[in-house]
Amino acid sequence: MTSKVYLKPQDISQGEVQLHAIEGTIEKFSPNTPSTQSAFWFQKGNHLNLKDLEIGIETINRLKSNNAKLKLSPGKNSGETVVEIENEKTSIFNGYITSNNFGQETTGEYQGTALLNIDNPLGINDKITISLNSTDNHNLNDNSKGSAYYYSFALGRMLYTLGYTRSTYEQQINASLNTYESEGTNRSYNIDVNYKLFHNQNNKINLGSFVNNYRSENYID
């Protein structure tokens, strides 16, 4: 099923023994779906590497709706292995709603956040995340609001994330003679790339890079 070393019939009268090795290879993945191809990127036909298989399963299970496990079965030819993925799926929708009183008195003391994840919308171990937040002054002149949108997908050891965030605020400033209105908008666009370099039972090493474009506009009337 995997790599093995064996002895062929031979003459050992000269004191020499020859060992023959068959390197284990991956015959195929089952089921052969876009999700499996994405997690085990270009591994079909390659040497069987348990570390790569573990990372592939970890990639599938990064989505909360997945609970995948590996099963290795003998292939058609000697040294070949069929990698079977058994996945107990749940709902592709998950999220949460939270609230706290960590806000500012001027824009709203109580803050609320609603987050929604949509797992595997395109079938390539991808995820859409939408987050909305506001204060209890949502419909008043003094308020703070925000939203964030992320899309991530995996190809083997690589994880790519695209993101956009936006936040706004409005605040009334009372001066001695006049009342001024302060408002602003902040926007951020980002691209993140993460590579799983190494892992064992106790440690993980990832390499990452990102590009971020931040824009801020603030006014006082």
LINPENOR-V799053 format. One line per field, one symbol per residue. psi: psi as a letter, one per 20 degrees, with the letter a starting at -180 (. if undefined). burial: I if it has 16 or more other C-alpha atoms within 10 Angstrom, else O. A space follows every 10 residues. Layout:
BEGIN
psi->???
burial->???
END
This chain:
BEGIN
psi->gaqqprpqpr ojhjkppppp qopprogrqp qmrhgghghm okipirqooh ghhghghhgg ihphiqmqqq ppqqahqpiq ppopoopoqa qipqarprqr kjrqhhjohp qqpppppopl hjjkkrpppp ppqrrikgjr horpqqqqpq pqqqncippp ppqpqpqqqp ppooahhrpq ppqqppqppq pppppogqqa hiqqoqpqqq ppopppppqp .
burial->IIOOOOOOOO OOOOOOOOOO OOIIIIIIIO OOOOIIIIII IOIIOOIIOO OIIOIIIIII IOIIIIIIOO OOOOIOOOII IIIIIOOOOO OOOOOOOOOO OOIOOOIIOI IIIOIIIIII OOOIIIIIII IIIIIIIIOO OIIIIIIIII IIIIIIIIII IIIIIIIIII IIOOOOOOOO OIIOIOIOIO IOIIIOOOOO OOOOOOOOOO OOOOOOOOOO O
END
